[in-house]
Protein backbone atom coordinates (compact mmCIF):
# COMPACT_ATOMS: atom_id res chain seq x y z
CA UNK A 1 0.00 0.00 0.00
CA UNK A 2 2.85 2.37 0.79
CA UNK A 3 4.18 2.00 -2.74
CA UNK A 4 0.82 2.77 -4.34
CA UNK A 5 0.21 5.78 -2.10
CA UNK A 6 3.68 7.19 -2.79
CA UNK A 7 2.87 7.06 -6.51
CA UNK A 8 -0.13 9.31 -5.73
CA UNK A 9 2.04 11.79 -3.82
CA UNK A 10 1.40 10.58 -0.28
CA UNK A 11 4.20 9.83 2.16
CA UNK A 12 4.35 7.76 5.32
CA UNK A 13 5.10 9.45 8.66
CA UNK A 14 5.32 7.98 12.15
CA UNK A 15 4.50 11.09 14.22
CA UNK A 16 1.22 12.98 14.04
CA UNK A 17 -0.25 11.52 10.80
CA UNK A 18 -3.14 13.20 9.00
CA UNK A 19 -4.61 9.92 7.78
CA UNK A 20 -4.67 6.40 9.19
CA UNK A 21 -4.82 3.31 7.00
CA UNK A 22 -6.73 0.20 7.95
CA UNK A 23 -7.06 -2.98 5.92
CA UNK A 24 -8.90 -6.24 6.28
CA UNK A 25 -8.73 -9.55 4.46
CA UNK A 26 -11.70 -11.91 4.56
CA UNK A 27 -12.21 -15.31 3.00
CA UNK A 28 -15.61 -16.93 2.77
CA UNK A 29 -16.55 -20.38 1.57
CA UNK A 30 -19.48 -20.88 -0.72
CA UNK A 31 -20.89 -23.11 -3.40
CA UNK A 32 -21.84 -22.34 -6.94
CA UNK A 33 -24.29 -24.38 -8.94
CA UNK A 34 -23.24 -25.67 -12.33
CA UNK A 35 -25.64 -27.27 -14.77
CA UNK A 36 -24.84 -29.24 -17.92
CA UNK A 37 -27.20 -30.87 -20.41
CA UNK A 38 -27.21 -34.66 -20.72
CA UNK A 39 -27.83 -36.18 -24.13
CA UNK A 40 -28.56 -39.71 -25.26
CA UNK A 41 -26.20 -41.43 -27.66
CA UNK A 42 -27.10 -41.23 -31.34
CA UNK A 43 -27.95 -44.53 -32.98
CA UNK A 44 -29.02 -46.05 -36.28
CA UNK A 45 -31.81 -48.50 -36.92
CA UNK A 46 -32.42 -50.56 -40.01
CA UNK A 47 -35.67 -51.33 -41.79
CA UNK A 48 -35.87 -54.24 -44.16
CA UNK A 49 -38.27 -53.66 -47.03
CA UNK A 50 -39.09 -54.96 -50.46
CA UNK A 51 -36.49 -52.73 -52.06
CA UNK A 52 -33.66 -53.42 -49.65
CA UNK A 53 -32.33 -52.25 -46.35
CA UNK A 54 -32.91 -48.68 -45.21
CA UNK A 55 -30.87 -47.00 -42.49
CA UNK A 56 -32.54 -44.47 -40.23
CA UNK A 57 -30.34 -42.11 -38.23
CA UNK A 58 -31.61 -41.12 -34.78
CA UNK A 59 -29.71 -38.08 -33.47
CA UNK A 60 -28.99 -37.61 -29.81
CA UNK A 61 -31.78 -36.18 -27.72
CA UNK A 62 -31.84 -34.11 -24.56
CA UNK A 63 -32.45 -36.52 -21.71
CA UNK A 64 -32.11 -34.13 -18.78
CA UNK A 65 -29.83 -31.76 -16.94
CA UNK A 66 -27.04 -32.73 -14.55
CA UNK A 67 -26.61 -30.23 -11.75
CA UNK A 68 -23.82 -30.20 -9.21
CA UNK A 69 -22.64 -27.90 -6.46
CA UNK A 70 -19.02 -26.81 -6.65
CA UNK A 71 -17.34 -25.46 -3.52
CA UNK A 72 -15.24 -22.31 -3.87
CA UNK A 73 -13.49 -19.67 -1.80
CA UNK A 74 -14.00 -15.95 -2.32
CA UNK A 75 -11.58 -13.41 -0.92
CA UNK A 76 -12.08 -9.75 -0.18
CA UNK A 77 -9.47 -7.13 0.57
CA UNK A 78 -10.72 -3.80 1.88
CA UNK A 79 -8.71 -0.64 2.57
CA UNK A 80 -10.02 2.21 4.74
CA UNK A 81 -8.56 5.72 5.03
CA UNK A 82 -9.50 7.41 8.28
CA UNK A 83 -9.02 11.05 9.26
CA UNK A 84 -6.72 10.90 12.29
CA UNK A 85 -8.22 14.01 13.95
CA UNK A 86 -11.94 13.30 13.58
CA UNK A 87 -11.64 9.49 13.36
CA UNK A 88 -14.07 9.50 10.40
CA UNK A 89 -13.85 7.41 7.28
CA UNK A 90 -12.49 9.43 4.32
CA UNK A 91 -12.23 6.76 1.63
CA UNK A 92 -12.81 3.06 1.26
CA UNK A 93 -11.72 0.73 -1.51
CA UNK A 94 -12.03 -3.01 -1.94
CA UNK A 95 -11.40 -5.87 -4.30
CA UNK A 96 -13.14 -9.23 -4.47
CA UNK A 97 -12.36 -12.38 -6.35
CA UNK A 98 -12.45 -16.13 -6.38
CA UNK A 99 -9.43 -17.83 -4.81
CA UNK A 100 -8.34 -20.72 -7.01
CA UNK A 101 -5.29 -21.92 -5.11
CA UNK A 102 -4.65 -23.18 -1.60
CA UNK A 103 -2.36 -20.27 -0.72
CA UNK A 104 -2.55 -16.60 -1.56
CA UNK A 105 0.79 -15.15 -2.60
CA UNK A 106 2.18 -11.68 -2.04
CA UNK A 107 1.99 -11.15 -5.80
CA UNK A 108 -1.78 -11.82 -5.73
CA UNK A 109 -2.30 -9.32 -2.92
CA UNK A 110 -0.11 -6.71 -4.65
CA UNK A 111 -2.22 -6.99 -7.81
CA UNK A 112 -5.39 -6.49 -5.80
CA UNK A 113 -3.94 -3.48 -3.95
CA UNK A 114 -3.01 -1.92 -7.30
CA UNK A 115 -6.55 -2.46 -8.60
CA UNK A 116 -7.98 -0.82 -5.46
CA UNK A 117 -5.75 2.26 -5.69
CA UNK A 118 -6.53 2.74 -9.41
CA UNK A 119 -9.93 3.95 -8.14
CA UNK A 120 -8.35 6.29 -5.57
C-alpha positions, 0 to 999 in steps of 0.5 A: 500500500505504501508504494501505491500511495507514494505514486499518488504523492502521499508519504508515510510518517510515524508522528502525528499523521493526518490519515490512518490506513486500515485494511482487512482480508476476509475469505468466505466459503461458498458453493456455486451451482453448475448445470450441464445438459445430458444427451442420449447417444445417437444410434441407427436402426435398419428397416428391411423392405421390399427394395432393400435395407434402409438406415434411419439415423436417430440423433442424440436427444436431450435426456435431462440436466445434470446439476452439481454444487461446486465449492469455492473460496472468495476473498475480499481485501478492503482498505479504509482511510480514516481522518486521524483528527476526527476518526471519520472514514475518508475513503474506502476501496475493496477488491473481491475475487475467487481464490483458485489456489490453496495459498494466496501469494504476495503477488496476488495481494499486490495486484489487488492493492493496485486495482484498489488504488486505481480507483483512488 
